[in-house]
């Protein structure tokens, strides 16, 4: 029982720490997937990107701060605008292209 509680506590601390480290004003980065020189930052938030420029720029800044060995070369937003004739504003995530810093 104590071991299970210890494992649960450890996982909760990791989860809480991750959300705090990646927390931007209005957004929390759930996870970052990286393959080679490309990363995908999961956001999963309602809204239009044009209504949240500061939050998106903060996520890019957090990515640079957490990856000092990488230089961002480009990025784009994955979003949903229309579905079945209805406008639905939702931000899925950010695609970030990067290269190693020299």
Order of alpha helices (4+ residues) and beta strands (2+ residues): alpha-beta-beta-beta-beta-alpha-beta-beta
